[in-house]
Amino acid sequence: QEWGRFLFPDQYDIIDKHTQSGLELVEKYVKFVKERTEIEQNYAKQLRNLTKKYNPKRGCKEEQECRFSNHQSFLDILNEMNDYAGQRELIAENMMMNICIELTKYLQELKMERKTHLSEAKKSQQSLESTYKQLDSKRFEREWREADKAAQYAEKTDQDINATKADVEKAKQQANMRTHIAEECKNDYAAQLQKYNKEQSQFYFSDMPLIFNKLQDMDERRVRKLAQGYVLFSDTERHVMPIIGKCLEGVTKAGTNVNERNDSIALIEQYKSGFERPGDLDFEDYSQGINRASSDSSLGTLGTPKGPLELLGKNRSKPFWLFSKKSKFGRDPLSYCLKEINKTVKPRISSFRTLGRMPTVTEDFGHLPPEQRRKRLQQKLDDIGKELQKEVDQSEALEKMKDVYEKNPQMGDPASLSPQINQTAQNMERLRLELSKYEVMDSPLLATNPDAETSLMAVSKCTVVIYLYLLLSICVSPSSPDGTHSEEGTPDSSQAIYAEFDDDFEEEEELVAPIGQCTAMYNFPGASEGTITMQEGEVLSVVEEDKGDGWTRVRRANGNEGYIPTSYVSISLSK
């Protein structure tokens, strides 16, 4: 079915309006797709902003929670939604490229083609109208009328008896001339009419049908291209549906990956301290007159060290003389005091009250519980190892470059690399020192109970300073056992006193009698200062009972003494 065959050329205006309506439809569809792409882009942008809003920032507290499966699954969902937003952007981009831009370009071509066809049709119509205007039938009619009148006048003159021969000849000549003119007009009119009929036939049977067929072909191509745009509208989204499906499957997988049991285990591994549970507090029977020192907490309390006057016994009313015969200090009073300090200071175990405070962050992570300290030290060692490896690789690269420069001076000056090589060597040395330092910190001996060791050392230092101050005060005291005053700066008397006590009054420290026995139920390494190792089933003598801090002082058969956890032994006290 062709337009040129079945549509009359006079329906040119109808075809003009129809083709214009088709082009407007293409423009309308392009505008529709553009608005759809804007919606997709805005949707993708909002999704990206949403995922960015709920993604934890680097180094924040939420990022540390990602080791739990429910937190990690939420991050996986955010990542999948970010990928989903990317697919929506891809849909918008493909629609813009494959539909909007292509149809807009094709629409411009159609407009130019339509304009050309309509211009040809208009030109053909104008040519036909011009030929029709040249068709002068009235002149031919007028001339034949004049010729007919001239012929009638000549005939009338010829029959008139009064007319002269000259008048008759003149009338006949006039009639012949008019007839000749009429014949010429007839021939001209016939030629013009033939030309017009030919052009009209060409206009109606050739030119306009051909133009209509071209417009029909253009319109059908427009419809076909528009139909392809309709199909692309769905295919563009269908092509990314598998990826969108994978994103949705990732969201489902994130939900199925949540494991509440593993989260509980991860929490234990993250915050496991390694501390022992506190033992039960002993009942203090005040009705029997027993006044025992109790700590304000079952954990984390140091034993109260004895003062200098308490070391002398109960007889405090008598004048105190450092070098009397009854003195327990012996030849070296400072060593005796330090030994007593070491006896009275017990290892420190951090209590829950101590853990609740904000500890001071130290370089060796001593403020952390043992398990956390070990993990942090191991992480620090790994980081230093990576940095050291980078510096080693850089050093090797610089050495190779220097070797190349030495062999090929035109490529560069080897001396220009010396500052970088020296700096790299310094960095390597610094990192090796740090690595060695943290390896020592991570050793099993220090990792057993770093908090107890640190606390004990700090308290011991403070206690030693106090005792030394008291001893110096006593040593320079002007009082003597018999109430007399000694002169300062007399070395002979001091040497005599020391010699006297060296010979006659040196006494060994008496061991405290055991108050019971205990049997070890578990192994105890005794790695901290002040503690003693213990094997399961070993029998030890109890020297000092637990005073509420969870530690009991025991003694082996060979005389070694130290503290052990009360909960690790079964104690039987002597009655």
C-alpha positions as CSV (number, residue, x, y, z in Angstrom):
1,Q,0.0,0.0,0.0
2,E,1.6,3.2,-1.2
3,W,0.6,6.7,-0.4
4,G,1.3,7.9,-4.0
5,R,-1.1,5.4,-5.4
6,F,-4.1,5.6,-3.0
7,L,-3.8,9.2,-1.8
8,F,-4.8,12.0,-4.0
9,P,-2.2,14.7,-4.5
10,D,-4.6,17.3,-3.1
11,Q,-4.2,15.5,0.3
12,Y,-0.7,17.0,0.5
13,D,-1.7,19.0,3.6
14,I,-2.9,15.9,5.4
15,I,0.4,14.1,4.8
16,D,2.2,17.3,5.9
17,K,0.3,17.3,9.2
18,H,0.8,13.5,9.7
19,T,4.5,13.5,9.2
20,Q,4.8,16.5,11.5
21,S,2.9,14.7,14.2
22,G,5.2,11.7,13.9
23,L,8.3,13.9,14.4
24,E,6.7,15.5,17.4
25,L,6.0,12.1,18.8
26,V,9.7,11.3,18.5
27,E,10.6,14.5,20.3
28,K,8.1,13.7,23.0
29,Y,9.5,10.3,23.5
30,V,13.1,11.6,23.7
31,K,12.0,14.1,26.4
32,F,10.2,11.3,28.3
33,V,13.4,9.2,28.3
34,K,15.5,12.1,29.4
35,E,13.3,12.7,32.4
36,R,13.5,9.0,33.1
37,T,17.3,9.1,33.1
38,E,17.2,12.1,35.4
39,I,15.0,10.1,37.8
40,E,17.5,7.2,37.7
41,Q,20.4,9.5,38.2
42,N,18.8,11.2,41.2
43,Y,17.8,7.8,42.6
44,A,21.4,6.5,42.2
45,K,22.7,9.6,43.8
46,Q,20.4,9.3,46.8
47,L,21.3,5.7,47.2
48,R,25.0,6.5,47.2
49,N,24.5,9.3,49.7
50,L,22.5,6.9,51.9
51,T,25.3,4.3,51.8
52,K,27.9,6.9,52.5
53,K,25.9,8.2,55.4
54,Y,25.7,4.8,57.1
55,N,29.2,3.6,56.2
56,P,31.5,3.9,59.2
57,K,34.4,6.4,58.9
58,R,37.9,5.1,59.0
59,G,39.2,4.7,62.5
60,C,35.9,5.3,64.2
61,K,34.4,3.0,66.9
62,E,31.9,1.5,64.5
63,E,34.7,0.3,62.2
64,Q,36.1,-1.7,65.2
65,E,32.7,-3.5,65.5
66,C,33.0,-4.8,61.9
67,R,34.6,-8.0,63.2
68,F,31.1,-9.1,64.3
69,S,29.1,-10.8,61.6
70,N,26.0,-8.7,62.1
71,H,28.0,-5.5,61.7
72,Q,29.9,-6.9,58.7
73,S,26.7,-8.1,57.0
74,F,25.3,-4.6,57.3
75,L,28.4,-3.2,55.6
76,D,28.0,-5.9,52.9
77,I,24.4,-4.7,52.4
78,L,25.7,-1.1,52.1
79,N,28.3,-2.2,49.5
80,E,25.6,-4.1,47.5
81,M,23.4,-1.1,47.6
82,N,26.3,1.0,46.3
83,D,26.7,-1.4,43.5
84,Y,23.0,-1.3,42.9
85,A,23.2,2.4,42.6
86,G,25.9,2.0,40.0
87,Q,23.7,-0.2,37.9
88,R,20.9,2.4,38.1
89,E,23.5,5.0,36.8
90,L,24.4,2.5,34.1
91,I,20.7,2.3,33.0
92,A,20.5,6.1,32.9
93,E,23.7,6.3,30.9
94,N,22.7,3.7,28.4
95,M,19.3,5.2,27.9
96,M,20.8,8.6,27.3
97,M,23.4,7.2,24.8
98,N,21.3,4.6,23.0
99,I,17.9,6.3,22.9
100,C,18.0,10.0,23.6
101,I,21.2,10.9,21.6
102,E,20.5,8.4,18.8
103,L,16.8,9.4,18.4
104,T,17.7,13.1,18.5
105,K,20.3,12.7,15.8
106,Y,18.0,10.7,13.7
107,L,15.2,13.2,14.3
108,Q,17.3,15.9,12.8
109,E,17.9,13.8,9.7
110,L,14.2,13.1,9.3
111,K,13.4,16.8,9.6
112,M,15.9,17.7,6.9
113,E,14.6,14.9,4.7
114,R,10.9,15.9,5.2
115,K,11.8,19.5,4.4
116,T,13.4,18.4,1.2
117,H,10.4,16.3,0.1
118,L,7.9,19.0,1.0
119,S,9.9,21.5,-0.9
120,E,9.9,19.3,-4.0
121,A,6.2,18.8,-3.8
122,K,5.6,22.5,-3.4
123,K,7.9,23.3,-6.4
124,S,6.1,20.8,-8.6
125,Q,2.7,22.3,-7.6
126,Q,3.9,25.8,-8.3
127,S,5.2,24.7,-11.7
128,L,1.8,23.2,-12.6
129,E,0.0,26.3,-11.5
130,S,2.4,28.5,-13.6
131,T,1.7,26.4,-16.6
132,Y,-2.0,26.7,-16.0
133,K,-1.7,30.4,-15.8
134,Q,0.0,30.5,-19.2
135,L,-2.9,28.6,-20.7
136,D,-4.7,31.7,-22.5
137,S,-8.0,30.2,-23.8
138,K,-9.8,33.6,-23.8
139,R,-7.5,35.1,-26.4
140,F,-8.2,32.2,-28.6
141,E,-11.9,32.7,-28.1
142,R,-11.7,36.4,-28.7
143,E,-9.7,36.1,-31.9
144,W,-12.1,33.5,-33.3
145,R,-15.0,35.8,-32.6
146,E,-13.3,38.6,-34.3
147,A,-12.4,36.4,-37.3
148,D,-16.1,35.2,-37.5
149,K,-17.3,38.8,-37.4
150,A,-14.8,39.7,-40.2
151,A,-15.9,36.8,-42.3
152,Q,-19.6,37.8,-41.9
153,Y,-18.8,41.4,-42.7
154,A,-16.9,40.4,-45.8
155,E,-19.8,38.2,-46.9
156,K,-22.3,41.0,-46.3
157,T,-20.2,43.5,-48.1
158,D,-19.9,41.1,-51.1
159,Q,-23.7,40.9,-51.3
160,D,-24.2,44.6,-50.9
161,I,-24.9,46.1,-54.4
162,N,-23.9,49.5,-53.2
163,A,-20.5,48.3,-52.1
164,T,-17.6,49.0,-54.3
165,K,-15.1,46.3,-55.4
166,A,-12.5,47.9,-53.3
167,D,-14.7,47.7,-50.2
168,V,-15.3,44.0,-50.9
169,E,-11.6,43.3,-51.3
170,K,-10.8,45.1,-48.2
171,A,-13.4,43.3,-46.2
172,K,-12.2,39.9,-47.5
173,Q,-8.6,40.8,-46.6
174,Q,-9.7,41.8,-43.1
175,A,-11.6,38.5,-42.7
176,N,-8.6,36.5,-44.0
177,M,-6.2,38.3,-41.6
178,R,-8.5,37.7,-38.6
179,T,-8.9,34.1,-39.5
180,H,-5.2,33.7,-39.7
181,I,-4.7,35.3,-36.3
182,A,-7.4,33.1,-34.9
183,E,-5.6,30.0,-36.3
184,E,-2.4,31.1,-34.7
185,C,-4.1,31.6,-31.4
186,K,-5.7,28.2,-31.8
187,N,-2.3,26.6,-32.4
188,D,-0.8,28.4,-29.4
189,Y,-3.6,27.4,-27.2
190,A,-3.4,23.8,-28.3
191,A,0.3,23.8,-27.6
192,Q,-0.1,25.3,-24.2
193,L,-2.9,23.0,-23.4
194,Q,-0.9,20.0,-24.4
195,K,2.0,21.2,-22.2
196,Y,-0.3,21.7,-19.3
197,N,-1.9,18.4,-19.7
198,K,1.5,16.8,-19.8
199,E,2.7,18.6,-16.7
200,Q,-0.6,17.8,-14.9
201,S,-0.3,14.2,-15.8
202,Q,3.3,14.1,-14.5
203,F,2.2,16.0,-11.4
204,Y,-0.6,13.6,-10.5
205,F,0.8,10.4,-11.8
206,S,4.6,10.8,-11.3
207,D,5.9,13.7,-9.2
208,M,3.4,13.8,-6.3
209,P,3.1,10.0,-6.0
210,L,6.9,9.7,-5.9
211,I,7.1,12.5,-3.2
212,F,4.3,10.8,-1.2
213,N,6.1,7.5,-1.4
214,K,9.3,9.1,-0.2
215,L,7.4,10.7,2.7
216,Q,5.8,7.3,3.4
217,D,9.2,5.7,3.5
218,M,10.5,8.4,5.7
219,D,7.6,8.0,8.1
220,E,7.9,4.2,8.2
221,R,11.6,4.5,9.0
222,R,10.7,7.0,11.7
223,V,8.1,4.5,13.2
224,R,10.6,1.7,12.9
225,K,13.3,3.7,14.7
226,L,10.8,4.8,17.4
227,A,9.8,1.1,17.9
228,Q,13.5,0.2,18.4
229,G,13.7,3.0,21.0
230,Y,10.7,1.5,22.7
231,V,12.4,-1.9,22.8
232,L,15.7,-0.4,24.0
233,F,13.8,1.2,26.9
234,S,13.1,-2.2,28.3
235,D,16.3,-4.0,27.0
236,T,18.5,-1.4,28.7
237,E,17.1,-2.3,32.1
238,R,16.9,-6.0,31.3
239,H,20.6,-6.2,30.4
240,V,21.6,-5.1,33.9
241,M,19.0,-7.2,35.7
242,P,21.4,-10.1,36.2
243,I,23.8,-7.8,38.0
244,I,21.0,-6.2,40.0
245,G,20.0,-9.8,40.8
246,K,23.5,-10.5,42.1
247,C,23.3,-7.4,44.2
248,L,20.1,-8.6,45.7
249,E,21.6,-12.1,46.2
250,G,24.5,-10.4,48.0
251,V,22.0,-8.7,50.4
252,T,20.4,-12.1,51.0
253,K,23.8,-13.7,51.5
254,A,24.7,-11.0,54.0
255,G,21.6,-11.8,56.0
256,T,22.4,-15.6,56.0
257,N,26.0,-14.9,57.0
258,V,25.0,-13.5,60.3
259,N,26.1,-16.0,63.0
260,E,25.2,-15.0,66.6
261,R,27.4,-17.7,68.1
262,N,30.5,-16.5,66.2
263,D,29.7,-12.9,67.3
264,S,29.7,-14.0,70.9
265,I,33.0,-15.8,70.4
266,A,34.5,-12.7,68.7
267,L,33.4,-10.5,71.6
268,I,35.2,-12.9,74.0
269,E,38.4,-12.9,71.9
270,Q,38.3,-9.1,71.6
271,Y,37.9,-8.3,75.3
272,K,39.3,-11.4,77.0
273,S,41.6,-10.1,79.8
274,G,43.3,-13.3,81.0
275,F,42.7,-12.4,84.7
276,E,41.8,-15.1,87.2
277,R,38.5,-15.0,89.0
278,P,38.8,-13.6,92.6
279,G,38.5,-16.1,95.4
280,D,36.0,-15.9,98.3
281,L,36.6,-13.5,101.1
282,D,37.5,-15.1,104.4
283,F,35.2,-14.7,107.3
284,E,36.8,-12.4,109.9
285,D,35.5,-13.2,113.4
286,Y,35.7,-10.0,115.2
287,S,34.1,-11.6,118.2
288,Q,37.4,-13.5,118.9
289,G,39.4,-10.3,118.9
290,I,41.1,-11.0,115.6
291,N,41.9,-7.7,114.0
292,R,43.2,-8.6,110.6
293,A,43.9,-6.1,107.9
294,S,41.3,-6.4,105.2
295,S,41.6,-4.9,101.8
296,D,39.0,-2.6,100.3
297,S,38.8,-4.9,97.4
298,S,39.3,-8.6,96.9
299,L,41.6,-7.8,94.0
300,G,44.3,-5.3,93.3
301,T,45.4,-4.5,96.9
302,L,48.9,-4.5,98.0
303,G,50.0,-5.9,101.3
304,T,50.8,-3.2,103.9
305,P,54.5,-3.1,104.3
306,K,55.9,-3.0,107.9
307,G,57.4,0.2,109.1
308,P,60.8,0.5,110.7
309,L,59.4,0.5,114.2
310,E,57.2,-2.6,113.5
311,L,60.3,-4.4,112.5
312,L,61.7,-4.0,116.0
313,G,58.9,-5.9,117.7
314,K,56.3,-4.9,120.3
315,N,58.7,-3.0,122.6
316,R,58.4,0.4,121.0
317,S,58.7,2.4,124.3
318,K,62.4,1.8,124.7
319,P,64.8,4.1,122.9
320,F,65.6,2.8,119.5
321,W,69.3,2.3,118.6
322,L,70.1,0.9,115.2
323,F,73.2,-1.1,116.4
324,S,72.0,-2.5,119.7
325,K,72.5,-6.2,120.6
326,K,68.8,-6.9,120.2
327,S,68.5,-5.4,116.8
328,K,67.5,-7.7,114.0
329,F,69.2,-5.6,111.3
330,G,72.5,-7.4,111.6
331,R,75.6,-6.1,109.9
332,D,73.8,-4.6,106.9
333,P,70.6,-2.8,108.1
334,L,69.7,-1.5,104.6
335,S,69.8,-5.1,103.2
336,Y,67.6,-6.3,106.0
337,C,65.0,-3.5,105.4
338,L,64.9,-4.2,101.7
339,K,64.5,-7.9,102.4
340,E,61.5,-7.1,104.7
341,I,60.1,-4.8,102.1
342,N,60.3,-7.7,99.5
343,K,58.5,-10.0,102.0
344,T,55.6,-7.6,102.7
345,V,54.9,-6.4,99.2
346,K,52.7,-8.8,97.3
347,P,52.1,-9.1,93.6
348,R,49.4,-6.9,92.3
349,I,46.4,-8.2,90.3
350,S,44.1,-5.7,88.6
351,S,40.6,-5.7,90.0
352,F,37.4,-4.9,88.2
353,R,37.4,-1.5,89.8
354,T,40.9,-0.8,88.3
355,L,39.7,-2.1,84.9
356,G,36.8,0.4,85.0
357,R,39.1,3.4,85.2
358,M,40.8,5.0,82.2
359,P,44.4,3.7,82.4
360,T,47.4,5.7,81.2
361,V,48.3,4.5,77.7
362,T,51.9,3.2,77.8
363,E,54.2,2.4,74.9
364,D,54.4,-1.3,75.9
365,F,50.5,-1.5,76.2
366,G,50.9,-2.4,79.9
367,H,47.6,-0.6,80.6
368,L,45.8,-3.4,78.7
369,P,44.9,-6.9,80.0
370,P,47.3,-9.7,79.1
371,E,45.4,-11.0,76.1
372,Q,44.7,-7.6,74.7
373,R,48.3,-6.6,75.3
374,R,49.6,-9.6,73.4
375,K,47.3,-8.9,70.5
376,R,48.3,-5.2,70.3
377,L,52.0,-6.1,70.6
378,Q,51.7,-8.6,67.8
379,Q,49.8,-6.1,65.7
380,K,52.6,-3.5,66.4
381,L,55.2,-6.1,65.4
382,D,53.4,-6.8,62.1
383,D,53.1,-3.1,61.3
384,I,56.8,-2.5,62.0
385,G,57.7,-5.6,60.0
386,K,55.8,-4.2,57.0
387,E,57.4,-0.8,57.3
388,L,60.8,-2.4,57.6
389,Q,60.2,-4.5,54.5
390,K,59.2,-1.4,52.5
391,E,62.4,0.3,53.6
392,V,64.5,-2.8,52.7
393,D,62.9,-2.9,49.2
394,Q,63.5,0.9,48.7
395,S,67.1,0.4,49.8
396,E,67.7,-2.4,47.3
397,A,66.1,-0.3,44.6
398,L,68.3,2.7,45.4
399,E,71.4,0.5,45.4
400,K,70.5,-0.9,42.0
401,M,69.9,2.6,40.7
402,K,73.2,3.7,42.1
403,D,75.0,0.8,40.4
404,V,73.3,1.7,37.1
405,Y,74.4,5.3,37.5
406,E,78.0,4.2,38.2
407,K,78.1,2.1,35.1
408,N,76.3,4.7,32.9
409,P,77.2,8.2,34.2
410,Q,75.1,9.8,31.4
411,M,71.9,8.5,33.1
412,G,72.6,10.3,36.4
413,D,74.9,11.2,39.2
414,P,75.4,8.3,41.8
415,A,76.2,10.9,44.5
416,S,72.7,12.4,44.2
417,L,71.3,9.1,45.7
418,S,73.5,9.2,48.8
419,P,71.1,11.3,50.9
420,Q,68.2,9.0,50.1
421,I,70.3,5.9,50.8
422,N,71.5,7.3,54.2
423,Q,68.0,8.2,55.1
424,T,66.7,4.8,54.2
425,A,69.5,3.2,56.2
426,Q,68.6,5.3,59.3
427,N,65.0,4.4,58.9
428,M,65.9,0.7,58.7
429,E,68.0,0.9,61.8
430,R,65.3,2.7,63.7
431,L,62.7,0.2,62.7
432,R,65.0,-2.7,63.6
433,L,65.5,-1.2,67.1
434,E,61.8,-0.8,67.5
435,L,61.2,-4.3,66.3
436,S,63.7,-5.7,68.8
437,K,62.2,-3.6,71.6
438,Y,58.6,-4.9,70.9
439,E,59.9,-8.4,70.5
440,V,61.3,-8.2,74.0
441,M,58.0,-6.8,75.2
442,D,56.1,-9.6,73.5
443,S,58.3,-12.3,75.2
444,P,56.4,-14.9,77.3
445,L,58.1,-13.8,80.5
446,L,56.8,-10.2,80.3
447,A,53.5,-11.1,78.7
448,T,52.4,-13.3,81.7
449,N,51.4,-10.5,84.0
450,P,52.8,-7.1,82.9
451,D,50.4,-5.1,85.0
452,A,51.3,-6.9,88.2
453,E,55.0,-6.4,87.4
454,T,54.7,-2.7,86.7
455,S,52.6,-2.1,89.8
456,L,55.0,-4.0,92.0
457,M,58.0,-2.2,90.7
458,A,56.4,1.2,91.1
459,V,55.3,0.4,94.7
460,S,58.6,-1.1,95.6
461,K,60.5,2.0,94.4
462,C,58.3,4.3,96.5
463,T,58.6,2.1,99.5
464,V,62.4,1.9,99.2
465,V,62.7,5.6,99.1
466,I,60.6,6.0,102.3
467,Y,62.6,3.3,104.1
468,L,65.9,4.9,103.1
469,Y,64.7,8.2,104.3
470,L,63.8,6.7,107.7
471,L,67.0,4.8,108.0
472,L,69.1,7.9,107.3
473,S,67.1,9.8,109.9
474,I,67.8,7.0,112.4
475,C,71.5,6.7,111.5
476,V,72.2,10.4,112.1
477,S,70.2,10.4,115.4
478,P,72.3,11.8,118.3
479,S,70.7,9.5,120.9
480,S,72.5,6.4,122.1
481,P,71.2,3.3,124.0
482,D,72.4,4.7,127.3
483,G,71.2,8.2,126.7
484,T,74.6,9.8,125.9
485,H,75.4,11.7,122.7
486,S,77.8,10.6,120.1
487,E,80.0,13.0,118.3
488,E,79.7,13.2,114.5
489,G,82.7,12.7,112.4
490,T,84.4,10.1,114.7
491,P,85.1,7.2,112.3
492,D,87.0,5.2,115.0
493,S,83.9,4.7,117.2
494,S,81.8,3.7,114.2
495,Q,84.3,1.2,113.1
496,A,84.5,-0.2,116.6
497,I,80.8,-0.6,116.7
498,Y,80.7,-2.4,113.4
499,A,83.5,-4.7,114.4
500,E,81.8,-5.4,117.7
501,F,78.6,-6.4,116.1
502,D,80.4,-8.4,113.3
503,D,82.0,-10.6,115.9
504,D,79.4,-11.0,118.6
505,F,75.9,-9.9,117.7
506,E,75.3,-11.1,114.0
507,E,72.2,-13.1,113.9
508,E,70.5,-15.0,111.1
509,E,66.9,-14.0,110.2
510,E,64.6,-16.5,111.8
511,L,62.1,-18.2,109.5
512,V,58.4,-17.8,110.3
513,A,56.8,-21.0,111.5
514,P,54.3,-22.5,109.0
515,I,50.6,-22.2,110.0
516,G,49.5,-25.2,107.8
517,Q,49.9,-27.0,104.6
518,C,48.4,-26.8,101.1
519,T,48.1,-29.1,98.1
520,A,48.3,-27.7,94.6
521,M,45.3,-28.4,92.4
522,Y,46.7,-26.8,89.3
523,N,50.0,-25.8,87.8
524,F,51.1,-22.2,88.4
525,P,54.1,-20.8,86.4
526,G,55.0,-18.1,88.9
527,A,56.4,-15.8,86.3
528,S,55.8,-12.5,88.1
529,E,58.1,-11.1,90.8
530,G,57.2,-12.3,94.3
531,T,55.4,-15.5,93.1
532,I,56.7,-19.1,93.2
533,T,56.2,-21.9,90.7
534,M,53.9,-24.8,91.6
535,Q,53.1,-28.1,90.1
536,E,49.8,-30.0,90.4
537,G,49.8,-32.3,93.5
538,E,52.8,-30.5,95.1
539,V,52.6,-30.1,98.9
540,L,53.7,-26.7,100.3
541,S,53.9,-25.1,103.7
542,V,51.6,-22.1,104.4
543,V,53.5,-19.3,105.9
544,E,50.9,-16.5,105.6
545,E,47.2,-16.9,105.1
546,D,45.3,-15.1,102.4
547,K,44.3,-11.7,103.6
548,G,41.5,-11.2,101.2
549,D,43.5,-10.3,98.1
550,G,43.5,-13.8,96.6
551,W,47.2,-14.7,97.3
552,T,48.7,-17.0,99.9
553,R,52.3,-17.0,101.0
554,V,53.9,-20.5,101.0
555,R,57.3,-22.1,101.5
556,R,59.0,-25.1,99.9
557,A,61.0,-27.7,101.8
558,N,64.2,-26.0,100.4
559,G,63.3,-22.7,102.0
560,N,62.1,-20.9,98.9
561,E,59.1,-18.7,99.6
562,G,56.6,-16.8,97.4
563,Y,52.9,-16.2,96.7
564,I,50.5,-18.4,94.9
565,P,46.8,-17.9,94.0
566,T,44.6,-19.1,96.8
567,S,42.1,-20.6,94.4
568,Y,44.8,-22.9,93.0
569,V,45.4,-24.9,96.2
570,S,43.5,-26.8,98.9
571,I,44.6,-25.4,102.3
572,S,44.5,-27.2,105.7
573,L,45.5,-24.9,108.6
574,S,47.1,-26.2,111.8
575,K,44.9,-25.9,114.9
